[in-house]
Amino acid sequence: MNDLSAHPLGGITLIERPGATVARLWGEVDDALREQASAALARALDRDLPVVLDAGDITFIDSTGIAFLVQFCRIGREEGFPVTLRNPPAVVRDVLEILGMAGLFDAVETPGPGAGDGAAGPDERVDVG
């Protein structure tokens, strides 16, 4: 299991579960994570399973981070698999509201880590950095 933290203030961890791919975003989600975001998107698309964007640990997000979320959602819809935004903090919800994009996402709140993100089973964390 590897943490994908090439950027010390934020990162993306891709968790492959039997029924879904979970992209856990944490810290500052900005331009410094562009390569990680592209790799995570490509890997998730290869799996062709529902995607959960776990946003609960985001402390800051800029336009690049929002673009990543929107791109994931749009491509998922085009490819026919659902993309869910889990536990978006106020910083994410506020930016999406300001941009008029809040309705683009199926957002869910879950009580704890790992809840509601695919079938139970062993996790595989994938290095996308």
N, C-alpha and C positions, 0 to 999 in steps of 0.2 A: 504494500500500500504506500503510495507516494503522494505527498502534498505537492501541488503544482504551483509553488509560490516563487516564481522567478522575480516577482516584484514584491519587495518586503512589506509594502503598505496595503497590498490587496492581492487577490488571486482567484483562480478558478480551479476547482477540483471536480473532475468528472468521475462519477460513480456509476458503474454498469451493474444494474440489477437485472434479474431474469425478466421482469415485466416492464421495465422502464430504464431510461437513462436520466440520471440526476446530475445537473450542472450546479454545483454549489459555488455561489459567488460570495466573496467576503472582502471586507475592508473597502478600500478605494477602488472603484471600478471605473477606470478611465483609459486614456490612450496607451498607457504603459502596458495594458493587458491585451492589446490588439492581437498579437501573435497567439497568445493562449486562447483568446476567444475564437479566432479562426480555426485553430486546431480542434477545440472542443466542438464547434459546430460541425466540422467535417466528420469527426469521429461519431457524433450522435446521429448524423444523417446516414452513415454506413450501417448503423444498427437497425434503422427503420422501426423503432419502437416509440411509444409515447415519451415525451421529454418533460421533466420537471425542472424549472429554473428556480432553485432555492435561493431566494434573495434575502433571507432573514438576517444575515450578518453583514449586509452592505452598510457602510457608514457614510459613503459619498459616491455619487454617480454623476458623470458628465455626459455630454452629447454622444461620445463614443460608446459609453456603456449603454445608454438608452438605445442607440442604433443596433447594438448587439442583441438586446432583448427583442426589439422589433423584428430584426432579421430572422432570428430564431423562430419567432411566432409565424411570420409570413411564409417562410420556407416550410415549416412544419405543416401548415395548412395546405400549401401547394402539393406537398408530398403525401398528404392524407393521414398524418398522425397528429394527435393532440399535443399542444404545448401549454403547460400550466405554470403560472407564476405563483410560487409558494411563499407565504409570509413576507410580502413586500413591506419594508419599513416606510415610515412617513416620507423619508427623503426620496424614495423611489416613487411612491404614490403621488406625491406633490408634483414632481417633474412630469410624470405621465399625464396628470390632470391639466397642468399648464399647457402642455403640448397637444391636448385634446386626444390623447392616445390611451387613456385608461380603459376604455371599452374594448380595446383590441385584445386584451388578455383575459383568460379565465384565471382569476386570482383566487387562491384558497388560503385559509389560515389553518395551520395544524398545531396541535399542542406541544409537540416535541420533535427532536431530530429524528429523521427517518420515517415519520408517520406519513402514510398516504402517498408514497412515491414508488409504487410498483409492488410486484409480488414479493413475498418474503423469501429470503434466501441469502446466500453469500454475496457480499459486495466485492466488486473488483474496482479499485481506484486506478485510473489510467493517467499516465503522464502525458499531458498534451502540450507541455511547455518546451 
